[in-house]
Amino acid sequence: MTQADHVAVVDDEHGVGQRDRGRRSLASPQRLRSFFAPRSIALVGASEGSGWARFILDSLSTSGFSGELRLVHPVRPQAFGRPTVPSLRALDEPVDLAFVLAPTRAVEGVLEDAAAAGIHNVVVLASGYGDGGGEEGRERERRLVERAVELDLTLLGPNCLGFVNAAAGVAPFGLHIVPPLRRGGLGVVLQSGALTSNVLAFARAHGIGISLLTSMGNEAVITAADVIEHLIDDDDTRVIGLFLESVRDPQRFTALAERALQVGKPIVALKVGRSPAGQLAALAHTGAVAGDDAVVAAAFRQFGVTRVDSLEELLITAGLLGSGTVPTGRRMGVVTASGGACDIIADRSADEGVEIPEFSESTGDRLRELLPSFAAARNPLDVTGVILADTATASANLGGTALNAVSADPKLDFVLNLISVPVAAPPDPAVPERRMADIAATVARSPIPIVNFSATCSDLSEYGADLLDRHGLHVVGGIEFGLTAVGHAIRWNEMRQDRAARPAAAPAPAPRVALDDLPNGPWSEARARDLLVAAGVPVVPAELVQDPDDAVAAAERLGLPVAVKVCSAAITHKSDIGGVALGLGEPDAVHAATESVLAAGRAVTDDVEGALVSPMRTGGTELFVGVSVDPSFGPVLAVGLGGVFIEVLRDVSLRVLPVDPTEVARMLGELRGAPVLAGARGTVPVDLQAVAEVVTTVAECARSLGPALQVLEINPLWVDGSHVEALDVLVVTGPS
């Protein structure tokens, strides 16, 4: 099933259809600002027998909603001790939002009532639309979108539990929310309903505040991309968290990711569907296709989206990124009261590429003045448990004084401060109050960020959360998740700096060939070589010959030894049919090999253009460069070790086009085989800049084929120092 089948938004093959333009206008940032902050709500289908209605009323109460709430039921005169009206048309004035609990068969009638009553915003709980997977459900959803556009209704759902807007104090949400609702800077978009309660509970337990959290349902009108755009503009949101089963509009998603990076709002995403079972689960849940996970991962990395592997990692990473104390460099100082914690931190820091340098001489001198004689003044710093056990030391605030000294070290970019948050008030509550006040003061005056950690990912007690809140402190939950979050934060900041320093992506190049004259299938290698040469890609010299005598003459001109390959658009895997001969060092060998490869080709097809003769290239390094077309993200570049290694190792790095040489160099550095490029075992190091320039040219050549492109591959791309040549090329085009 295609995305168009699910949402029914593209009406013709020439661009965005009229229906989608109408849908987009209903979900504009201006419309969503009012949608997510209603001051009056009608609950349609409210009755004591509805668990959904009861949850929504409880959630509104927990959020502190103080606006007008109207209950609607066609036959019951009252519900939950409140009077009802039989329909939205019976309201004396329109409400800002109608939450529709009616069964699927009645939803369209309720939408008509809403429009007649002057209501423009609705949430639809009912399922049985595109989520069912059947054509009847998809047609019902197409009709739902059409009616929403016709009636000017901004609609969240169907198959949706609603949203929680902690910033505005309103939560029309169909599951239980454990009070209190914690307000903060994290906006969350979930392509899931039931997980919202888990997200809220974990965030609350770890001191992570929410601005807006919404479940998306089937995204018939309001899509995840629409809400992301809203959150980028939202002043209450500092970081965006996503739970995604699919990326339904990849081009818009990447454009929004670029914009979020520019304005400094990190996006942290948990994207499921990596396995076949996960992809089927996503399809069964909402009717959405999960897509090629390797391409999704590459696109996230390329456009600054931090991808995580669990809800805990999502929330802890987002909590750190939204805390206001984000690491901006890789040099970390560590202050703890545990030697064992120092060991764990050192190991996990190495995993994340975080450096723990020696303290400067002045810092070491200051620490030796402060610490007990048995403590070592080195990074990571263990101030020892004496600060916790010894009353006099605690009163003297040794930990805080040491933190002050470390945070002033000019060799550090940030400090990790491991603290213990009490579960309950101690006999003398002034001690933790004073300790937290000192930490808060140090954080405020520190010239570098101080990130406060707990040793384990434990829930905060009510006392502990209140203590931190009173002093404006955020504590990252646990060393394991915490250092993962630190690594993510550093990489996001580096990506943002890199993006700011780079020019905007180039537009698609003009076609180098007549697009209406392209083959419907593979090209002959001779024609593919001509395409690369015209684009400026260095290609190994070659001559197309028709018989063995011409091959011998060509070999002598080009220089022995040579390779001879059959040239035919109908033969893409030449070696499989005996159509390739390598290392031919004598004229007689060239003659015999040419006879052989031509005979092998003609045994397969009548469409043989001749044989290509080219000089052999030995030594050096072989790379693979390929551009294929992902059905969602479009042209995708793959770079890896070439020759036989591409099939054996499958060591490739991917990017969505377009790319520039800087991005290609980064791709080469991601390969497991990157040490080979650096000159492992005495080989000549690869000139990465020269390779990056050539690969970028290859990518632009592929894009110049426009929508006809299916595949462009070079395997191998031979590199000897700064000498780069394409040795074998495949191009496949087809209907756009």
Disulfide bonds with the S-S distance in Angstrom:
none
